[in-house]
């Protein structure tokens, strides 16, 4: 049987020997991806909120008029 350390690290050799510029580039790319995902999430959340507010306004206009 394999040692758990050996089997876990057997396919993870691509992170060895990274120089400072490579580390900076990878961190920059991951930060860019996080910002992009956050923008998408924020946009979708605001769209859902706008739809809820719009539906509430229409509902109140149609069903809650005082006449």
DSSP file (Angstrom, degrees, kcal/mol; ACC not computed):
  #  RESIDUE AA STRUCTURE BP1 BP2  ACC     N-H-->O    O-->H-N    N-H-->O    O-->H-N    TCO  KAPPA ALPHA  PHI   PSI    X-CA   Y-CA   Z-CA
    1    1 A X              0   0    0      0, 0.0     2,-0.2     0, 0.0     3,-0.0   0.000 360.0 360.0 360.0 154.5    0.0    0.0    0.0
    2    2 A X        -     0   0    0      1,-0.1     2,-0.3     2,-0.0     3,-0.0  -0.507 360.0-112.3 -80.5 149.1    1.1    3.6   -0.5
    3    3 A X     >  -     0   0    0     -2,-0.2     4,-2.3     1,-0.1     5,-0.3  -0.614  29.3-122.6 -71.8 142.1    2.0    5.9    2.2
    4    4 A X  H  > S+     0   0    0     -2,-0.3     4,-1.7     1,-0.2     5,-0.2   0.844 111.9  51.9 -61.5 -33.1   -0.6    8.6    2.5
    5    5 A X  H  > S+     0   0    0      2,-0.2     4,-2.1     1,-0.2    -1,-0.2   0.913 109.8  48.6 -66.5 -42.4    2.0   11.3    2.0
    6    6 A X  H  > S+     0   0    0      1,-0.2     4,-0.8     2,-0.2    -2,-0.2   0.927 113.7  44.5 -65.6 -45.3    3.4    9.7   -1.1
    7    7 A X  H  < S+     0   0    0     -4,-2.3     4,-0.3     1,-0.2     3,-0.2   0.852 114.2  50.5 -70.6 -32.6    0.0    9.2   -2.8
    8    8 A X  H  < S+     0   0    0     -4,-1.7     3,-0.4    -5,-0.3    -1,-0.2   0.897 117.9  36.4 -71.1 -39.5   -1.1   12.7   -2.0
    9    9 A X  H >< S+     0   0    0     -4,-2.1     3,-0.9     1,-0.2    -1,-0.2   0.407  89.4  95.5 -95.9   3.0    1.9   14.4   -3.3
   10   10 A X  T 3< S+     0   0    0     -4,-0.8    -1,-0.2    -3,-0.2     3,-0.2   0.822  94.1  33.6 -67.2 -30.5    2.7   12.2   -6.3
   11   11 A X  T 3  S+     0   0    0     -3,-0.4     3,-0.3    -4,-0.3    -1,-0.2   0.283  99.9  82.7-107.7  11.2    0.8   14.4   -8.8
   12   12 A X    <   +     0   0    0     -3,-0.9     3,-0.4     1,-0.2    -1,-0.2  -0.337  47.6 117.8-112.3  51.8    1.5   17.9   -7.2
   13   13 A X    >   +     0   0    0     -2,-0.2     3,-1.1     1,-0.2    -1,-0.2   0.511  52.1  84.8 -93.3  -4.4    5.0   18.6   -8.6
   14   14 A X  T 3  S+     0   0    0     -3,-0.3    -1,-0.2     1,-0.2    -2,-0.1   0.582  81.1  62.3 -77.8  -7.5    4.0   21.7  -10.5
   15   15 A X  T 3  S+     0   0    0     -3,-0.4     3,-0.5     3,-0.0    -1,-0.2   0.384  80.4 106.8 -96.2   4.0    4.4   24.1   -7.5
   16   16 A X  S <  S+     0   0    0     -3,-1.1    -3,-0.0     1,-0.2     0, 0.0  -0.504  78.3  13.2 -80.5 152.0    8.0   23.4   -7.0
   17   17 A X  S    S+     0   0    0      1,-0.2     2,-0.5    -2,-0.2    -1,-0.2   0.870  75.8 167.4  57.1  48.6   10.7   26.0   -7.9
   18   18 A X        -     0   0    0     -3,-0.5    -1,-0.2     4,-0.0     2,-0.1  -0.816  23.5-146.4 -92.8 128.1    8.5   29.1   -8.4
   19   19 A X     >  -     0   0    0     -2,-0.5     4,-2.2     1,-0.1     5,-0.2  -0.348  31.5 -96.1 -85.0 175.4   10.4   32.3   -8.6
   20   20 A X  H  > S+     0   0    0      1,-0.2     4,-2.5     2,-0.2     5,-0.2   0.871 122.6  52.3 -62.0 -39.2    9.0   35.6   -7.2
   21   21 A X  H  > S+     0   0    0      1,-0.2     4,-2.3     2,-0.2    -1,-0.2   0.889 109.7  49.0 -67.1 -37.1    7.6   36.8  -10.6
   22   22 A X  H  > S+     0   0    0      2,-0.2     4,-2.3     1,-0.2    -1,-0.2   0.899 111.7  49.1 -68.0 -39.9    5.7   33.5  -11.1
   23   23 A X  H  X S+     0   0    0     -4,-2.2     4,-2.4     2,-0.2    -2,-0.2   0.923 112.3  48.5 -63.3 -44.2    4.2   33.7   -7.7
   24   24 A X  H  X S+     0   0    0     -4,-2.5     4,-2.5     1,-0.2    -2,-0.2   0.907 111.2  50.5 -62.3 -42.4    3.2   37.3   -8.3
   25   25 A X  H  X S+     0   0    0     -4,-2.3     4,-2.4     2,-0.2    -1,-0.2   0.918 111.3  47.5 -63.7 -43.9    1.7   36.4  -11.6
   26   26 A X  H  X S+     0   0    0     -4,-2.3     4,-2.4     2,-0.2    -1,-0.2   0.904 112.8  48.5 -66.0 -40.2   -0.3   33.6  -10.2
   27   27 A X  H  X S+     0   0    0     -4,-2.4     4,-2.4     2,-0.2    -2,-0.2   0.901 111.6  50.6 -66.0 -39.1   -1.6   35.7   -7.3
   28   28 A X  H  X S+     0   0    0     -4,-2.5     4,-2.3     2,-0.2    -2,-0.2   0.914 111.2  48.1 -63.9 -42.8   -2.6   38.5   -9.7
   29   29 A X  H  X S+     0   0    0     -4,-2.4     4,-2.2     2,-0.2    -2,-0.2   0.909 112.6  47.8 -65.2 -41.5   -4.5   36.1  -11.9
   30   30 A X  H  X S+     0   0    0     -4,-2.4     4,-2.3     2,-0.2    -1,-0.2   0.883 111.7  50.4 -68.8 -35.7   -6.3   34.5   -9.0
   31   31 A X  H  X S+     0   0    0     -4,-2.4     4,-2.5     2,-0.2    -1,-0.2   0.900 109.8  51.4 -65.5 -39.3   -7.2   38.0   -7.6
   32   32 A X  H  X S+     0   0    0     -4,-2.3     4,-2.3     2,-0.2    -2,-0.2   0.905 110.1  49.0 -63.5 -41.4   -8.5   38.9  -11.0
   33   33 A X  H  X S+     0   0    0     -4,-2.2     4,-2.4     2,-0.2    -1,-0.2   0.902 110.5  50.7 -65.2 -40.7  -10.7   35.8  -11.1
   34   34 A X  H  X S+     0   0    0     -4,-2.3     4,-2.5     1,-0.2    -2,-0.2   0.924 111.0  48.3 -62.8 -43.3  -12.0   36.5   -7.7
   35   35 A X  H  X S+     0   0    0     -4,-2.5     4,-2.4     2,-0.2    -2,-0.2   0.901 111.1  50.8 -63.3 -40.3  -12.9   40.1   -8.6
   36   36 A X  H  X S+     0   0    0     -4,-2.3     4,-2.1     2,-0.2    -1,-0.2   0.918 111.8  46.6 -64.1 -43.5  -14.6   38.9  -11.8
   37   37 A X  H  X S+     0   0    0     -4,-2.4     4,-2.6     1,-0.2    -1,-0.2   0.892 111.5  51.7 -65.5 -39.1  -16.7   36.4   -9.9
   38   38 A X  H  X S+     0   0    0     -4,-2.5     4,-2.8     2,-0.2    -2,-0.2   0.895 108.2  52.0 -64.7 -39.2  -17.6   39.0   -7.3
   39   39 A X  H  X S+     0   0    0     -4,-2.4     4,-2.6     2,-0.2    -2,-0.2   0.926 111.1  47.2 -61.1 -44.8  -18.7   41.4  -10.0
   40   40 A X  H  X S+     0   0    0     -4,-2.1     4,-2.5     2,-0.2    -2,-0.2   0.927 113.8  47.2 -63.0 -44.7  -21.0   38.7  -11.5
   41   41 A X  H  X S+     0   0    0     -4,-2.6     4,-2.6     2,-0.2    -2,-0.2   0.926 113.4  48.0 -63.2 -44.6  -22.4   37.8   -8.1
   42   42 A X  H  X S+     0   0    0     -4,-2.8     4,-2.4     2,-0.2    -2,-0.2   0.917 111.8  50.1 -62.7 -43.4  -23.0   41.4   -7.2
   43   43 A X  H  X S+     0   0    0     -4,-2.6     4,-2.2    -5,-0.2    -2,-0.2   0.931 112.8  45.9 -60.7 -46.5  -24.7   42.1  -10.6
   44   44 A X  H  X S+     0   0    0     -4,-2.5     4,-2.4     1,-0.2    -1,-0.2   0.903 111.9  51.5 -64.8 -40.3  -27.0   39.1  -10.2
   45   45 A X  H  X S+     0   0    0     -4,-2.6     4,-2.3     1,-0.2    -1,-0.2   0.909 111.4  47.3 -63.3 -41.0  -27.8   40.0   -6.6
   46   46 A X  H  X S+     0   0    0     -4,-2.4     4,-2.5     2,-0.2    -1,-0.2   0.858 110.4  52.9 -69.7 -34.4  -28.7   43.6   -7.7
   47   47 A X  H  X S+     0   0    0     -4,-2.2     4,-2.3     2,-0.2    -2,-0.2   0.925 110.7  46.9 -64.1 -43.8  -30.8   42.3  -10.6
   48   48 A X  H  X S+     0   0    0     -4,-2.4     4,-2.4     2,-0.2    -2,-0.2   0.918 112.7  49.6 -63.9 -42.8  -32.8   40.0   -8.3
   49   49 A X  H  X S+     0   0    0     -4,-2.3     4,-2.4     1,-0.2    -2,-0.2   0.910 110.6  50.0 -62.6 -42.3  -33.2   42.9   -5.8
   50   50 A X  H  X S+     0   0    0     -4,-2.5     4,-2.5     1,-0.2    -1,-0.2   0.895 110.5  50.2 -63.2 -39.8  -34.5   45.2   -8.6
   51   51 A X  H  X S+     0   0    0     -4,-2.3     4,-2.7     2,-0.2    -2,-0.2   0.909 110.5  49.4 -64.9 -41.9  -36.9   42.6   -9.8
   52   52 A X  H  X S+     0   0    0     -4,-2.4     4,-2.3     2,-0.2    -2,-0.2   0.928 112.8  46.7 -62.9 -44.9  -38.3   42.1   -6.2
   53   53 A X  H  X S+     0   0    0     -4,-2.4     4,-2.3     2,-0.2    -2,-0.2   0.917 112.8  50.0 -64.1 -42.9  -38.7   45.8   -5.7
   54   54 A X  H  X S+     0   0    0     -4,-2.5     4,-2.5     1,-0.2    -2,-0.2   0.926 111.6  47.6 -62.2 -44.8  -40.4   46.2   -9.1
   55   55 A X  H  X S+     0   0    0     -4,-2.7     4,-2.8     1,-0.2    -1,-0.2   0.880 110.8  52.3 -63.8 -37.1  -42.8   43.3   -8.4
   56   56 A X  H  X S+     0   0    0     -4,-2.3     4,-2.6    -5,-0.2    -1,-0.2   0.904 109.7  48.9 -65.2 -40.3  -43.6   44.8   -5.0
   57   57 A X  H  X S+     0   0    0     -4,-2.3     4,-2.4     2,-0.2    -2,-0.2   0.934 113.5  46.1 -64.9 -45.6  -44.4   48.2   -6.6
   58   58 A X  H  X S+     0   0    0     -4,-2.5     4,-2.6     2,-0.2     5,-0.3   0.929 113.0  50.5 -63.0 -44.4  -46.6   46.6   -9.2
   59   59 A X  H  X S+     0   0    0     -4,-2.8     4,-2.9     1,-0.2     5,-0.5   0.935 112.7  45.7 -59.2 -47.3  -48.3   44.5   -6.6
   60   60 A X  H  X S+     0   0    0     -4,-2.6     4,-1.4     1,-0.2    -1,-0.2   0.875 113.3  50.2 -65.6 -36.4  -49.0   47.5   -4.3
   61   61 A X  H  < S+     0   0    0     -4,-2.4    -1,-0.2    -5,-0.2    -2,-0.2   0.909 119.1  36.3 -67.4 -41.3  -50.2   49.6   -7.2
   62   62 A X  H  < S+     0   0    0     -4,-2.6     3,-0.3    -5,-0.2    -2,-0.2   0.927 131.0  24.2 -79.5 -46.4  -52.7   46.9   -8.5
   63   63 A X  H  < S+     0   0    0     -4,-2.9    -3,-0.2    -5,-0.3    -2,-0.2   0.637 119.0  51.2-101.1 -15.3  -53.9   45.3   -5.2
   64   64 A X  S  < S+     0   0    0     -4,-1.4    -1,-0.2    -5,-0.5     2,-0.1   0.158  70.1 130.3-114.0  20.3  -53.5   48.0   -2.5
   65   65 A X        -     0   0    0     -3,-0.3    -4,-0.0    -4,-0.2    -3,-0.0  -0.479  57.0-133.8 -72.6 148.0  -55.1   51.0   -4.1
   66   66 A X              0   0    0      1,-0.2    -1,-0.1    -2,-0.1    -3,-0.0   0.093 360.0 360.0 -93.6  24.7  -57.6   52.6   -1.8
   67   67 A X              0   0    0      0, 0.0    -1,-0.2     0, 0.0    -2,-0.0   0.504 360.0 360.0-107.3 360.0  -60.5   53.1   -4.1
